Amino acid sequence: MGLSGRKVAQVDIKCNVDVFLGLLRDRPHNLSKIAPDHILGCELQEGEWGAIGSIVLWNYKIDGKTVASKQVLEAINEKQKSITYTPAEGDAMLQIYKSLKAHVQVRENGEAKSVTWTLEYEKINEDVPDPNALIDLACNVTKVIENHLLK
């Protein structure tokens, strides 16, 4: 078992991929209304919604526990329809992971549409679990968002 790793999960969706990505990029504060069982809150701490370098404080439930996580919107790639987040300095995740990047990418190929979540990480030691619960949370929230956007 290594300290560095990568977790990838793809979720097929039926909703509009641009609307889905726009929600994550520009209006993540709406997720607490859309997926209240998973996302408890999302507050802008610094910068502007959807701007590279902005810092967002997420409050979410994972494995039955409430977690607060400060994330920096590190990159937006309009051509590849992707967003990258990293923990902000002082984030609790940095106590167990030396590094952690979350990438979300939406794809559309004819009728086929999908959301791919990728977590790249380096644990501080072998005792730290892989971020399986985080990738599961991302997949669960993806389905809730899809259902909301299809209403």
N, C-alpha and C positions, 0 to 999 in steps of 0.2 A: 504494500500500500504506500503510495507516494504522497508527498506533501502538496504537489501541484496537481491540478485536475481541471476538467472541463465537463460540464453537464449540458446536454442539449435536449430540448423537447420541442416537438412540433405539434401544433393543434390546428386541425382543419376547421375553417370557419365558412360561413355563408354570407356574412355581412360585408359591407363596403370596407375595403382595407384602408383606404385613405381616411375615412371617418374614424375607424378604429385607431389608427396611428395618431391622428390629430387629437383624439381624446387623451391618449397617454402623454403626448408631447405638450399640448396647450391647455388642457383642462383636467389634469389628474385630480384636482380637488373635488371633482364631481364623482370620483370613484367611491367615496364613502357613502354616497346616496345610491349608487348603482349596485355596489357589492358590500353592503354593510356587515355581512357576516365575516368578511375577510379584511376589508380596509376600513379602519376606524376613523381615519382622518388623514389629511394631507395639507400641510401649510407651507406657503412660500416663505423661506427664511431670508433669502438674499436674491437679488436680481429680478428678472421678470419671467412669468410663465412662458415656457417654450424657448427660452434663451440659453444658449450654451454658457456654462459657468454658473447658472442659477442653482441655488441650494434649496432642496425641499425636505421637510421633515415628514416622514411617513409614520403612521401608527397602524399596525396591522396585527392580525392574529395568526400565529403559526404554532402548530402542535398544542393548541389550547392556551397558549401564552400570548400576552400582549407585548409587542416589540415596538420600540421607537428607533427609527433609523434615518439619519441625515444623509441624503444622496445628492451628488453633484451631477447635473446633466452635462456629461463630458463631451458628447458628440451627437450630431444629427447629420445623417447622410440622406439627402432628399432623393438622390438618384437610386440608391439601394433601399430606400424606405426603411431606414433603421435609426434607432436611438441607442445610445450607450450611457449608462449610469455607473458611477463609482461612489463608494462611501466617502463622506466628507471627513475632514480631520476631526477626531474626537468621537466618531461614530462607534457604537458598541460592537459592531461587526469587526472592527479592526482589532478588537481584543482577542479574537479567535482566528481571524484570517489576516495574513500579511497583506494580501491584496484580494480584491473581489470586484469583478466587472460584470455587469448585467447588460446584455445586448438583447434588444427585441427588434425583429425584422418581420415585415409583412410582405407577402408575395401574392401575386395574382397571375395565373397562367390560364387564360381562357376562363372556364367555369371554376377551375380549381383555385382556391384561396387558402392561405395558411398564415399562421403566426409562429415564428420560431424564436424561442427563448434560449439564450446561451449564457451560462455562468462560467466564467474563468476565474479560478481561485488558487490561492496558495495558503495552506493552513500553517499556523504557528508551530504545531507539533502533530505527531501521529494520533494523539488522543482526540483531536477535533474531528467531528463527523463531517462527511461530505455534505454539501448544501442541498440534499435531496428535498427537504421540506420547503426550501425556497423555490425550487423549480416546480414542485407540486402546487404551491400557492400561486405562482404565475400562471400555470395551466388552468387552475380552477377559476381564477379571476378572468382569464381570457374567455372561458365559456359563459361566465356571468355577463361580461360585457357584450359578447355576441348576442345572447338572448335579449338583452336590453335594446341593442341597436336594431334587432329584427322586429321589435314590437311596432 
